Amino acid sequence: MNTSAKLKGIHRISLPTPFPIGPVNVYLVEGESLTLVDAGPKTDEAWESLKTQLRERGYSPSDIEQVVLTHHHIDHVGLLDYLREHGNFRLIGHPRNRPWILQDESFYRRWYRYMEELFHSGGVAESLIGPNIELHKLLQQFNCRTDLDGEIAEGDEVPGMPGWRVKETKGHAQSHISLYREADGLMIGGDHLIAHVSSNALIEPPYPGEDERAKPLLQYRQSLRSCLDMDLALVLAGHGKEISHAHSLIRERLAQQDKRALTLRDFLSEGEALTCFELCKRLFPSKYLEQLPLAMSETLGHLDLLEEWGAVKKEEKGGVFRYRLGD
């Protein structure tokens, strides 16, 4: 089946974002229900662009019957508030979207407290912690405040989209799912796989009922490897162009992660025990100040990987963790 046949009834809509990643792709799927996969950030510019591109395809926001979320990040969910005002649709996603899109106050308080503790234990300079917490709070202006109407998880058939099933692809987010059509190997992949940039495996707080954080890079690698067992003819990504070489890109991403972990190991080869923040500054010397949460997530994720390999050991003193080479 050629690409045009695969994409019959599926429309990519690219929306502007105010973030470094650039435009975000949402997908309009014509099926039993007119479905929008993801929504974009809450900005007037994105809203006008969405309305224009829907109109070019013969639709208006009020025609959308359901929205399916690949994950909870603000560049994918913010416009839900605008859509709620202009239509009546069913919102479907993984249950872990809920606290984020509801902006649950108790969850967010725990999140900010957890991030402060994580930064402290990672050796982050005190002067950087407060401003980065405040920046995260400021970014919530691009978020929505709504709730799911239905939940989907691994293996579920996607309502209103016959032939599509849920593939949980955790790592970039704990709520992350991809939508997979086995009949022709088509996947709507959110941010699981992006052609021009590697997806960050972002640290999140423990969810209610959990004592420890997930290790997102290890999850992400598992999710990537599980996709190697699937027929992936084409992946429609949340950013950038479609991916027709998914298996080779997955292997490339895994190799890049291995290489970065070995770079961290080399930093520790001099014998000095280093904090996550000290390693972060070496790994991202030009980016750690402007993108600290992303850089720290990336560094900590690769330290998790080195720990899994048995290549490093962690020691705590005064509430701060340091890493050195394993025995």
Secondary structure, DSSP 8 states (H G I E B T S, - for coil): --HHHHTTTEEEEEE--SSTT--EEEEEE-SSS-EEE----S-HHHHHHHHHHHHHTT--GGG--EEE-S---HHHHTTHHHHHHH---EEEE-GGGHHHHTT-HHHHHHHHHHHHHHHHHTT--HHHHHHHHHHHHHHGGGS-----SEE--TT-B-TT-TTEEEEE--SS-TT-EEEEETTTTEEEEETS--SSS----------TT-SS---HHHHHHHHHHHHTTS--SEEEESSSS-BS-HHHHHHHHHHHHHHHHHHHHHHGGGS--EEHHHHHHHHSTTTTTTTHHHHHHHHHHHHHHHHHHT-EEEEEETTEEEEEE--
